[in-house]
Amino acid sequence: MSIVETLNILYVGSVPHQIREELSLRLPHGFALTFLEDVSDVCTRVECIRKTDFLLGFLRDFGEEMETMPHLKLVQLLSAGYDRFNVEAASRLGIPVANNGGANKVAVAEHTILLILVMYKKLCKHHNGLKKGVWLREKDHPLRLFELAGKDVGLIGFGNVGKALAKRLTGFEINISYFDVVRYTVEEKELNIHYLPLDELLTWSDIVSIHVPLLNTTKNLIGKKELGLMKRSAILINTARGEIVDEEALYDALKNNKIAGAGLDVFTRENEIQRGAYVSPLFTLDNVVISPHYAGHTYDTWLRRIEMGYQNIVRTANGEEPLYVVNKDVLHSKEKRETA
């Protein structure tokens, strides 16, 4: 089927000016793009939502709005995670929801390595000390700096980011194991990595890095028990979702030196932190390195998100099955209806 009419894409969420220009420049032929944040009039906003064929952006909830969108064919998220969008409501309406298909995997993998190296080299301590005129030497903290080479790295989750990270870590001459609900035997051979059950991985690893989506089964996946299995010399890296780790248990483990440190890009109460309404106790610890959930937000990633998102929208408009759908039951239900 070819596109014979102009189809409407509604971008939801804030977007940097330069990326807004890229979205407009790369817009496929036969589509019109509207940024919801530009629509201030209530009546115009209602009509804009009603005539939308495709939703695009970093969406939160949007369940009520979807009820008023009779032409909606696909929700195309630009994020890898989909826990903040109302997937259940979309499924109830028969609307497929797709994530970014790994568009941010390189950026997150690189950021993970950054956090590991910053922790191992105590970069923040030396940076802050030197800016204050303090020349810290090894006598001030003996034997606290480490090389990545030769370490045992355990990956919790081996999806797009986990695979990208494993490929990049191999150059550091380390040992890699992973835990996932799926076995990846091909990658095990290609990358010379090993599968371990979660408890064994936690006990074995010098570095534990989390790369699973936030689901009911992964919330508080790493708690007091799991942290207690880790080596006292181990560090924990989380660039996935804050809710996957029990932050109270993590604070206790770090405060009492039950593990050596943590590199965190994500947090449980991020909305409050952004507003300045909450300061996590984790921020007060010297053995924690933090960043504001920006591991996947590079300029390169933005361009890949746009390209992938538009390609998936065009596929759907042409009657093809969209890629990277997280509520696949909707597609199967549609097939059953069409063959009935």
Beta strands, then each sheet from edge to edge (+ up, - down):
strand 1: 7-12
strand 2: 31-35
strand 3: 54-57
strand 4: 74-77
strand 5: 97-98
strand 6: 152-156
strand 7: 175-179
strand 8: 194-195
strand 9: 207-210
strand 10: 235-238
strand 11: 261-264
strand 12: 288-290
sheet 1: 2+ 1+ 3+ 4+ 5+
sheet 2: 8+ 7+ 6+ 9+ 10+ 11+ 12+
end
